[in-house]
Amino acid sequence: MTDFNDLYSDFIMYHYKKNDHRGKPESYDLCEKGSNLSCGDEITLYLSLEDGRISRIRFDGHGCTMSQSSASVLSEVLEGKTMAEAENIVREFEGMLRDERFDDEILGEAAFFEGLKNYPLRIKCITLPWLTMRKILERE
Ligand code: ZN
């Protein structure tokens, strides 16, 4: 049987190396930068909107594998959603990490991070992109 930790690190590394959402786009509608001082992680999110949906999400930044892979997952999960749907997903994600009930169908791949909810230092890394997204949602 595959060890859970192996599965876990495979998931993190897959998203860490995956570069299809990485890079500042030439044009975008919304942008926000966030940083996690305790680890030195930085993430900037760039959103493009079209017909009431988030048509594209790109991110830029540096930091540990957790923060960068979480940004990749966020981009994948939230792209194509409306702002209201995105807000709901962000809320579910935050609830999951606080050990509340959550809907893994809403969260999709992001539900994988549940395994790290008991590691407070890791949570700051994982939630950085989501907190940055929340800042955009609260502003709009
Ligand atoms: Zn970190």
Backbone and ligand atoms as CSV (ligand in chain L), in Angstrom:
chain,resi,resn,atom,element,x,y,z
A,1,MET,N,N,0.839,-1.203,0.000
A,1,MET,CA,C,0.000,0.000,0.000
A,1,MET,C,C,0.878,1.259,0.000
A,2,THR,N,N,0.470,2.218,-0.767
A,2,THR,CA,C,1.241,3.461,-0.833
A,2,THR,C,C,1.056,4.271,0.451
A,3,ASP,N,N,2.131,4.746,0.961
A,3,ASP,CA,C,2.076,5.558,2.171
A,3,ASP,C,C,1.371,6.879,1.881
A,4,PHE,N,N,0.537,7.309,2.808
A,4,PHE,CA,C,-0.200,8.558,2.612
A,4,PHE,C,C,0.755,9.730,2.368
A,5,ASN,N,N,1.854,9.735,3.075
A,5,ASN,CA,C,2.795,10.843,2.926
A,5,ASN,C,C,3.411,10.910,1.526
A,6,ASP,N,N,3.619,9.711,0.927
A,6,ASP,CA,C,4.138,9.686,-0.440
A,6,ASP,C,C,3.114,10.272,-1.400
A,7,LEU,N,N,1.882,9.826,-1.227
A,7,LEU,CA,C,0.799,10.346,-2.055
A,7,LEU,C,C,0.738,11.853,-1.927
A,8,TYR,N,N,0.875,12.274,-0.674
A,8,TYR,CA,C,0.785,13.674,-0.367
A,8,TYR,C,C,1.879,14.481,-1.039
A,9,SER,N,N,3.116,14.023,-0.884
A,9,SER,CA,C,4.213,14.798,-1.465
A,9,SER,C,C,4.180,14.717,-2.992
A,10,ASP,N,N,3.672,13.626,-3.554
A,10,ASP,CA,C,3.506,13.554,-5.014
A,10,ASP,C,C,2.565,14.656,-5.496
A,11,PHE,N,N,1.477,14.813,-4.771
A,11,PHE,CA,C,0.488,15.829,-5.125
A,11,PHE,C,C,1.100,17.235,-5.052
A,12,ILE,N,N,1.815,17.490,-3.955
A,12,ILE,CA,C,2.447,18.804,-3.775
A,12,ILE,C,C,3.486,19.060,-4.875
A,13,MET,N,N,4.321,18.072,-5.134
A,13,MET,CA,C,5.390,18.271,-6.116
A,13,MET,C,C,4.828,18.420,-7.531
A,14,TYR,N,N,3.771,17.642,-7.819
A,14,TYR,CA,C,3.134,17.737,-9.129
A,14,TYR,C,C,2.680,19.179,-9.380
A,15,HIS,N,N,2.042,19.743,-8.364
A,15,HIS,CA,C,1.536,21.101,-8.548
A,15,HIS,C,C,2.631,22.155,-8.437
A,16,TYR,N,N,3.670,21.821,-7.713
A,16,TYR,CA,C,4.788,22.756,-7.596
A,16,TYR,C,C,5.488,22.919,-8.948
A,17,LYS,N,N,5.615,21.804,-9.649
A,17,LYS,CA,C,6.344,21.824,-10.928
A,17,LYS,C,C,5.461,22.257,-12.095
A,18,LYS,N,N,4.179,22.098,-11.910
A,18,LYS,CA,C,3.228,22.415,-12.963
A,18,LYS,C,C,3.263,23.921,-13.188
A,19,ASN,N,N,3.534,24.324,-14.399
A,19,ASN,CA,C,3.739,25.760,-14.599
A,19,ASN,C,C,2.657,26.416,-15.447
A,20,ASP,N,N,1.575,25.695,-15.689
A,20,ASP,CA,C,0.633,26.249,-16.665
A,20,ASP,C,C,-0.178,27.444,-16.158
A,21,HIS,N,N,-0.152,27.702,-14.854
A,21,HIS,CA,C,-0.820,28.907,-14.360
A,21,HIS,C,C,0.178,29.950,-13.861
A,22,ARG,N,N,1.443,29.661,-14.010
A,22,ARG,CA,C,2.447,30.555,-13.455
A,22,ARG,C,C,2.868,31.625,-14.464
A,23,GLY,N,N,3.106,32.833,-13.958
A,23,GLY,CA,C,3.608,33.903,-14.808
A,23,GLY,C,C,2.636,35.063,-14.898
A,24,LYS,N,N,3.190,36.263,-14.869
A,24,LYS,CA,C,2.348,37.452,-14.964
A,24,LYS,C,C,1.851,37.618,-16.400
A,25,PRO,N,N,0.527,37.670,-16.582
A,25,PRO,CA,C,0.003,37.832,-17.954
A,25,PRO,C,C,0.136,39.270,-18.444
A,26,GLU,N,N,0.055,39.449,-19.737
A,26,GLU,CA,C,0.186,40.800,-20.300
A,26,GLU,C,C,-0.968,41.684,-19.870
A,27,SER,N,N,-2.141,41.090,-19.773
A,27,SER,CA,C,-3.285,41.885,-19.327
A,27,SER,C,C,-4.090,41.091,-18.305
A,28,TYR,N,N,-4.724,41.823,-17.408
A,28,TYR,CA,C,-5.562,41.192,-16.382
A,28,TYR,C,C,-6.469,42.272,-15.810
A,29,ASP,N,N,-7.513,41.855,-15.109
A,29,ASP,CA,C,-8.465,42.821,-14.551
A,29,ASP,C,C,-8.230,43.084,-13.071
A,30,LEU,N,N,-7.838,42.053,-12.335
A,30,LEU,CA,C,-7.659,42.199,-10.891
A,30,LEU,C,C,-6.331,41.591,-10.486
A,31,CYS,N,N,-5.748,42.175,-9.446
A,31,CYS,CA,C,-4.438,41.702,-9.033
A,31,CYS,C,C,-4.277,41.955,-7.542
A,32,GLU,N,N,-3.646,41.036,-6.866
A,32,GLU,CA,C,-3.413,41.218,-5.430
A,32,GLU,C,C,-2.171,40.438,-5.032
A,33,LYS,N,N,-1.417,41.045,-4.111
A,33,LYS,CA,C,-0.201,40.386,-3.650
A,33,LYS,C,C,-0.345,40.015,-2.182
A,34,GLY,N,N,0.149,38.859,-1.824
A,34,GLY,CA,C,0.119,38.436,-0.430
A,34,GLY,C,C,1.454,37.864,-0.026
A,35,SER,N,N,1.779,37.982,1.259
A,35,SER,CA,C,3.021,37.369,1.707
A,35,SER,C,C,2.864,36.735,3.086
A,36,ASN,N,N,3.623,35.698,3.294
A,36,ASN,CA,C,3.643,34.967,4.554
A,36,ASN,C,C,5.036,35.144,5.139
A,37,LEU,N,N,5.143,36.071,6.073
A,37,LEU,CA,C,6.459,36.445,6.591
A,37,LEU,C,C,7.145,35.294,7.327
A,38,SER,N,N,6.342,34.418,7.949
A,38,SER,CA,C,6.954,33.376,8.759
A,38,SER,C,C,7.732,32.370,7.907
A,39,CYS,N,N,7.422,32.320,6.603
A,39,CYS,CA,C,8.123,31.356,5.740
A,39,CYS,C,C,8.833,32.054,4.587
A,40,GLY,N,N,8.487,33.309,4.338
A,40,GLY,CA,C,9.084,34.031,3.213
A,40,GLY,C,C,8.379,33.779,1.889
A,41,ASP,N,N,7.143,33.310,1.963
A,41,ASP,CA,C,6.381,33.035,0.731
A,41,ASP,C,C,5.750,34.315,0.198
A,42,GLU,N,N,5.754,34.441,-1.127
A,42,GLU,CA,C,5.051,35.554,-1.772
A,42,GLU,C,C,4.259,35.038,-2.953
A,43,ILE,N,N,3.041,35.559,-3.047
A,43,ILE,CA,C,2.159,35.163,-4.160
A,43,ILE,C,C,1.468,36.416,-4.681
A,44,THR,N,N,1.455,36.567,-5.990
A,44,THR,CA,C,0.614,37.591,-6.609
A,44,THR,C,C,-0.358,36.876,-7.536
A,45,LEU,N,N,-1.632,37.196,-7.371
A,45,LEU,CA,C,-2.665,36.597,-8.228
A,45,LEU,C,C,-3.115,37.611,-9.270
A,46,TYR,N,N,-3.327,37.144,-10.489
A,46,TYR,CA,C,-3.832,37.975,-11.589
A,46,TYR,C,C,-5.088,37.324,-12.150
A,47,LEU,N,N,-6.193,38.047,-12.083
A,47,LEU,CA,C,-7.460,37.496,-12.565
A,47,LEU,C,C,-7.963,38.256,-13.777
A,48,SER,N,N,-8.440,37.504,-14.739
A,48,SER,CA,C,-9.153,38.108,-15.872
A,48,SER,C,C,-10.611,37.717,-15.769
A,49,LEU,N,N,-11.491,38.681,-16.022
A,49,LEU,CA,C,-12.927,38.421,-15.925
A,49,LEU,C,C,-13.572,38.516,-17.301
A,50,GLU,N,N,-14.532,37.650,-17.524
A,50,GLU,CA,C,-15.253,37.669,-18.792
A,50,GLU,C,C,-16.652,37.137,-18.556
A,51,ASP,N,N,-17.670,37.875,-18.974
A,51,ASP,CA,C,-19.072,37.452,-18.820
A,51,ASP,C,C,-19.385,37.011,-17.396
A,52,GLY,N,N,-18.882,37.754,-16.423
A,52,GLY,CA,C,-19.195,37.457,-15.031
A,52,GLY,C,C,-18.432,36.283,-14.446
A,53,ARG,N,N,-17.492,35.739,-15.201
A,53,ARG,CA,C,-16.698,34.630,-14.671
A,53,ARG,C,C,-15.220,34.969,-14.639
A,54,ILE,N,N,-14.509,34.232,-13.789
A,54,ILE,CA,C,-13.055,34.359,-13.763
A,54,ILE,C,C,-12.532,33.518,-14.928
A,55,SER,N,N,-12.220,34.200,-16.005
A,55,SER,CA,C,-11.858,33.445,-17.214
A,55,SER,C,C,-10.420,32.937,-17.163
A,56,ARG,N,N,-9.582,33.606,-16.366
A,56,ARG,CA,C,-8.195,33.153,-16.285
A,56,ARG,C,C,-7.606,33.555,-14.938
A,57,ILE,N,N,-6.841,32.646,-14.371
A,57,ILE,CA,C,-6.069,32.978,-13.159
A,57,ILE,C,C,-4.615,32.634,-13.423
A,58,ARG,N,N,-3.766,33.604,-13.141
A,58,ARG,CA,C,-2.325,33.353,-13.203
A,58,ARG,C,C,-1.725,33.792,-11.872
A,59,PHE,N,N,-0.615,33.184,-11.518
A,59,PHE,CA,C,0.057,33.629,-10.296
A,59,PHE,C,C,1.556,33.724,-10.529
A,60,ASP,N,N,2.162,34.502,-9.680
A,60,ASP,CA,C,3.584,34.726,-9.734
A,60,ASP,C,C,4.051,34.741,-8.289
A,61,GLY,N,N,5.260,34.366,-8.034
A,61,GLY,CA,C,5.729,34.438,-6.665
A,61,GLY,C,C,6.846,33.461,-6.408
A,62,HIS,N,N,7.221,33.385,-5.148
A,62,HIS,CA,C,8.263,32.441,-4.768
A,62,HIS,C,C,8.025,32.016,-3.337
A,63,GLY,N,N,8.655,30.933,-2.956
A,63,GLY,CA,C,8.479,30.440,-1.599
A,63,GLY,C,C,8.516,28.923,-1.589
A,64,CYS,N,N,8.043,28.362,-0.510
A,64,CYS,CA,C,8.131,26.914,-0.325
A,64,CYS,C,C,7.185,26.170,-1.267
A,65,THR,N,N,7.387,24.875,-1.366
A,65,THR,CA,C,6.561,24.054,-2.267
A,65,THR,C,C,5.092,24.125,-1.886
A,66,MET,N,N,4.808,24.221,-0.579
A,66,MET,CA,C,3.407,24.255,-0.121
A,66,MET,C,C,2.674,25.467,-0.684
A,67,SER,N,N,3.271,26.640,-0.513
A,67,SER,CA,C,2.593,27.866,-0.936
A,67,SER,C,C,2.436,27.895,-2.460
A,68,GLN,N,N,3.465,27.461,-3.167
A,68,GLN,CA,C,3.420,27.543,-4.630
A,68,GLN,C,C,2.465,26.504,-5.209
A,69,SER,N,N,2.462,25.315,-4.629
A,69,SER,CA,C,1.545,24.298,-5.152
A,69,SER,C,C,0.107,24.656,-4.806
A,70,SER,N,N,-0.099,25.268,-3.653
A,70,SER,CA,C,-1.445,25.685,-3.277
A,70,SER,C,C,-1.966,26.746,-4.253
A,71,ALA,N,N,-1.078,27.620,-4.719
A,71,ALA,CA,C,-1.479,28.636,-5.703
A,71,ALA,C,C,-1.866,27.983,-7.025
A,72,SER,N,N,-1.161,26.934,-7.386
A,72,SER,CA,C,-1.478,26.215,-8.619
A,72,SER,C,C,-2.852,25.550,-8.506
A,73,VAL,N,N,-3.106,24.929,-7.350
A,73,VAL,CA,C,-4.396,24.270,-7.126
A,73,VAL,C,C,-5.520,25.306,-7.128
A,74,LEU,N,N,-5.299,26.413,-6.427
A,74,LEU,CA,C,-6.309,27.488,-6.391
A,74,LEU,C,C,-6.655,27.938,-7.817
A,75,SER,N,N,-5.633,28.154,-8.627
A,75,SER,CA,C,-5.863,28.619,-9.999
A,75,SER,C,C,-6.727,27.627,-10.758
A,76,GLU,N,N,-6.408,26.354,-10.599
A,76,GLU,CA,C,-7.144,25.335,-11.317
A,76,GLU,C,C,-8.596,25.241,-10.852
A,77,VAL,N,N,-8.767,25.304,-9.528
A,77,VAL,CA,C,-10.104,25.108,-8.966
A,77,VAL,C,C,-11.009,26.328,-9.226
A,78,LEU,N,N,-10.438,27.536,-9.188
A,78,LEU,CA,C,-11.281,28.737,-9.287
A,78,LEU,C,C,-11.466,29.263,-10.707
A,79,GLU,N,N,-10.609,28.852,-11.618
A,79,GLU,CA,C,-10.738,29.332,-12.989
A,79,GLU,C,C,-12.062,28.864,-13.588
A,80,GLY,N,N,-12.768,29.790,-14.221
A,80,GLY,CA,C,-14.052,29.456,-14.838
A,80,GLY,C,C,-15.243,29.678,-13.920
A,81,LYS,N,N,-14.977,29.957,-12.649
A,81,LYS,CA,C,-16.062,30.154,-11.685
A,81,LYS,C,C,-16.505,31.630,-11.669
A,82,THR,N,N,-17.726,31.857,-11.170
A,82,THR,CA,C,-18.149,33.227,-10.921
A,82,THR,C,C,-17.489,33.682,-9.615
A,83,MET,N,N,-17.526,34.991,-9.357
A,83,MET,CA,C,-16.943,35.496,-8.115
A,83,MET,C,C,-17.680,34.922,-6.903
A,84,ALA,N,N,-19.014,34.753,-7.039
A,84,ALA,CA,C,-19.793,34.201,-5.927
A,84,ALA,C,C,-19.401,32.743,-5.661
A,85,GLU,N,N,-19.227,31.985,-6.724
A,85,GLU,CA,C,-18.791,30.590,-6.553
A,85,GLU,C,C,-17.401,30.533,-5.945
A,86,ALA,N,N,-16.535,31.425,-6.409
A,86,ALA,CA,C,-15.166,31.460,-5.893
A,86,ALA,C,C,-15.177,31.766,-4.394
A,87,GLU,N,N,-16.038,32.683,-3.999
A,87,GLU,CA,C,-16.118,33.047,-2.586
A,87,GLU,C,C,-16.560,31.849,-1.745
A,88,ASN,N,N,-17.504,31.114,-2.264
A,88,ASN,CA,C,-17.994,29.918,-1.584
A,88,ASN,C,C,-16.877,28.880,-1.430
A,89,ILE,N,N,-16.103,28.690,-2.487
A,89,ILE,CA,C,-15.013,27.711,-2.456
A,89,ILE,C,C,-13.939,28.142,-1.453
A,90,VAL,N,N,-13.611,29.429,-1.467
A,90,VAL,CA,C,-12.605,29.928,-0.523
A,90,VAL,C,C,-13.085,29.720,0.921
A,91,ARG,N,N,-14.385,29.948,1.139
A,91,ARG,CA,C,-14.938,29.772,2.482
A,91,ARG,C,C,-14.870,28.300,2.916
A,92,GLU,N,N,-15.216,27.403,1.995
A,92,GLU,CA,C,-15.138,25.964,2.297
A,92,GLU,C,C,-13.695,25.562,2.624
A,93,PHE,N,N,-12.767,26.098,1.858
A,93,PHE,CA,C,-11.352,25.759,2.042
A,93,PHE,C,C,-10.870,26.196,3.425
A,94,GLU,N,N,-11.218,27.424,3.790
A,94,GLU,CA,C,-10.811,27.935,5.104
A,94,GLU,C,C,-11.453,27.110,6.221
A,95,GLY,N,N,-12.723,26.737,6.022
A,95,GLY,CA,C,-13.424,25.919,7.009
A,95,GLY,C,C,-12.767,24.554,7.167
A,96,MET,N,N,-12.381,23.974,6.043
A,96,MET,CA,C,-11.729,22.661,6.065
A,96,MET,C,C,-10.475,22.691,6.938
A,97,LEU,N,N,-9.693,23.746,6.780
A,97,LEU,CA,C,-8.443,23.827,7.538
A,97,LEU,C,C,-8.676,24.176,9.006
A,98,ARG,N,N,-9.895,24.659,9.306
A,98,ARG,CA,C,-10.253,24.880,10.716
A,98,ARG,C,C,-10.948,23.651,11.290
A,99,ASP,N,N,-10.913,22.566,10.515
A,99,ASP,CA,C,-11.491,21.302,10.950
A,99,ASP,C,C,-13.014,21.339,11.006
A,100,GLU,N,N,-13.617,22.196,10.190
A,100,GLU,CA,C,-15.078,22.223,10.112
A,100,GLU,C,C,-15.526,21.275,9.001
A,101,ARG,N,N,-16.835,21.007,8.984
A,101,ARG,CA,C,-17.369,20.188,7.891
A,101,ARG,C,C,-17.190,20.938,6.583
A,102,PHE,N,N,-16.884,20.207,5.527
A,102,PHE,CA,C,-16.746,20.867,4.231
A,102,PHE,C,C,-17.238,19.920,3.141
A,103,ASP,N,N,-17.489,20.481,1.975
A,103,ASP,CA,C,-17.991,19.718,0.851
A,103,ASP,C,C,-16.837,19.462,-0.117
A,104,ASP,N,N,-16.369,18.219,-0.166
A,104,ASP,CA,C,-15.197,17.979,-1.015
A,104,ASP,C,C,-15.536,18.027,-2.506
A,105,GLU,N,N,-16.842,17.984,-2.825
A,105,GLU,CA,C,-17.192,18.148,-4.239
A,105,GLU,C,C,-17.014,19.596,-4.672
A,106,ILE,N,N,-17.281,20.511,-3.770
A,106,ILE,CA,C,-17.080,21.928,-4.069
A,106,ILE,C,C,-15.577,22.224,-4.170
A,107,LEU,N,N,-14.809,21.598,-3.296
A,107,LEU,CA,C,-13.380,21.905,-3.231
A,107,LEU,C,C,-12.555,21.214,-4.308
A,108,GLY,N,N,-13.031,20.095,-4.810
A,108,GLY,CA,C,-12.262,19.376,-5.829
A,108,GLY,C,C,-10.886,19.016,-5.302
A,109,GLU,N,N,-9.876,19.268,-6.131
A,109,GLU,CA,C,-8.503,18.907,-5.774
A,109,GLU,C,C,-8.013,19.573,-4.486
A,110,ALA,N,N,-8.579,20.743,-4.204
A,110,ALA,CA,C,-8.121,21.502,-3.038
A,110,ALA,C,C,-8.376,20.742,-1.738
A,111,ALA,N,N,-9.318,19.784,-1.772
A,111,ALA,CA,C,-9.628,19.004,-0.574
A,111,ALA,C,C,-8.434,18.167,-0.123
A,112,PHE,N,N,-7.500,17.965,-1.020
A,112,PHE,CA,C,-6.309,17.183,-0.682
A,112,PHE,C,C,-5.516,17.821,0.457
A,113,PHE,N,N,-5.612,19.122,0.580
A,113,PHE,CA,C,-4.842,19.818,1.616
A,113,PHE,C,C,-5.382,19.563,3.025
A,114,GLU,N,N,-6.510,18.891,3.108
A,114,GLU,CA,C,-7.066,18.609,4.432
A,114,GLU,C,C,-6.045,17.893,5.321
A,115,GLY,N,N,-5.235,17.042,4.698
A,115,GLY,CA,C,-4.244,16.266,5.453
A,115,GLY,C,C,-3.245,17.117,6.210
A,116,LEU,N,N,-3.184,18.408,5.901
A,116,LEU,CA,C,-2.200,19.258,6.570
A,116,LEU,C,C,-2.811,20.211,7.593
A,117,LYS,N,N,-4.098,19.991,7.897
A,117,LYS,CA,C,-4.765,20.952,8.784
A,117,LYS,C,C,-4.201,20.952,10.207
A,118,ASN,N,N,-3.485,19.892,10.560
A,118,ASN,CA,C,-2.931,19.843,11.919
A,118,ASN,C,C,-1.495,20.351,12.007
A,119,TYR,N,N,-1.041,20.990,10.951
A,119,TYR,CA,C,0.328,21.526,10.952
A,119,TYR,C,C,0.266,23.044,10.810
A,120,PRO,N,N,0.191,23.748,11.949
A,120,PRO,CA,C,-0.057,25.195,11.924
A,120,PRO,C,C,0.922,25.982,11.042
A,121,LEU,N,N,2.187,25.610,11.031
A,121,LEU,CA,C,3.136,26.369,10.220
A,121,LEU,C,C,2.877,26.159,8.738
A,122,ARG,N,N,2.474,24.939,8.391
A,122,ARG,CA,C,2.166,24.621,7.003
A,122,ARG,C,C,0.898,25.331,6.554
A,123,ILE,N,N,-0.037,25.456,7.457
A,123,ILE,CA,C,-1.322,26.070,7.097
A,123,ILE,C,C,-1.113,27.495,6.605
A,124,LYS,N,N,-0.174,28.219,7.212
A,124,LYS,CA,C,0.087,29.590,6.757
A,124,LYS,C,C,0.563,29.603,5.309
A,125,CYS,N,N,1.351,28.607,4.950
A,125,CYS,CA,C,1.851,28.508,3.576
A,125,CYS,C,C,0.714,28.154,2.627
A,126,ILE,N,N,-0.073,27.162,3.015
A,126,ILE,CA,C,-1.154,26.673,2.151
A,126,ILE,C,C,-2.231,27.736,1.958
A,127,THR,N,N,-2.543,28.466,3.037
A,127,THR,CA,C,-3.653,29.418,2.927
A,127,THR,C,C,-3.243,30.733,2.268
A,128,LEU,N,N,-1.948,30.987,2.118
A,128,LEU,CA,C,-1.532,32.281,1.561
A,128,LEU,C,C,-2.247,32.635,0.245
A,129,PRO,N,N,-2.242,31.755,-0.757
A,129,PRO,CA,C,-2.943,32.126,-1.999
A,129,PRO,C,C,-4.441,32.351,-1.773
A,130,TRP,N,N,-5.029,31.589,-0.864
A,130,TRP,CA,C,-6.475,31.681,-0.605
A,130,TRP,C,C,-6.807,32.975,0.132
A,131,LEU,N,N,-5.941,33.392,1.043
A,131,LEU,CA,C,-6.141,34.676,1.729
A,131,LEU,C,C,-5.978,35.827,0.748
A,132,THR,N,N,-5.059,35.658,-0.192
A,132,THR,CA,C,-4.840,36.682,-1.209
A,132,THR,C,C,-6.081,36.778,-2.099
A,133,MET,N,N,-6.636,35.635,-2.434
A,133,MET,CA,C,-7.878,35.598,-3.219
A,133,MET,C,C,-9.016,36.239,-2.435
A,134,ARG,N,N,-9.059,35.986,-1.147
A,134,ARG,CA,C,-10.111,36.576,-0.311
A,134,ARG,C,C,-10.041,38.104,-0.341
A,135,LYS,N,N,-8.826,38.639,-0.358
A,135,LYS,CA,C,-8.675,40.105,-0.417
A,135,LYS,C,C,-9.300,40.653,-1.692
A,136,ILE,N,N,-9.120,39.925,-2.798
A,136,ILE,CA,C,-9.729,40.357,-4.064
A,136,ILE,C,C,-11.249,40.294,-3.951
A,137,LEU,N,N,-11.756,39.210,-3.406
A,137,LEU,CA,C,-13.209,39.005,-3.307
A,137,LEU,C,C,-13.853,40.075,-2.415
A,138,GLU,N,N,-13.149,40.426,-1.345
A,138,GLU,CA,C,-13.720,41.409,-0.422
A,138,GLU,C,C,-13.721,42.811,-1.017
A,139,ARG,N,N,-12.804,43.042,-1.927
A,139,ARG,CA,C,-12.685,44.369,-2.547
A,139,ARG,C,C,-13.740,44.551,-3.648
A,140,GLU,N,N,-14.077,43.453,-4.301
A,140,GLU,CA,C,-14.978,43.554,-5.468
A,140,GLU,C,C,-16.439,43.642,-5.069
L,1,ZN,ZN,ZN,5.884,28.459,3.081
